[in-house]
Amino acid sequence: MTQYMFSVNHEVGEELPTGDDVQRMFTQVDAFNQELQSTGAWVFAGGLMPVSDATCVDATGAEPVITDGPYAEAKEYLGGFWVVEASDLDSALAIASKGSAACEGKVEVRPFQGE
């Protein structure tokens, strides 16, 4: 089995759902997570705090430099992810389609190295 990362990206400035909309999405994602767990595809998943809560650590020099904010300026940011196991890319894409429907957003699928 190969492990894949399904990443959910949001556009900077995009208004995120609130109220009943966010509750509906949470319910849908929870059902998707339960399905992943029951089929054995689940490895790990998590939602992330807003990109404004990011901190960057650069220890490539003599002393670490710690700064507030994301590492790179981008028009999109990672909002959450799943790590799943699937027998092949086609299976992973079928699973990701369900995840995309559940979170009502695009899902990028990438295999881990060495898998």
Secondary structure, 3 states (H helix, E strand, C coil): CEEEEEEEEEECCCCCCCHHHHHHHHHHHHHHHHHHHHHCCEEEEEECCCHHHCEEEECCCCCCEEEECCCCCCCEEEEEEEEEEECCHHHHHHHHHHHHHHHCCCEEEEECCCC
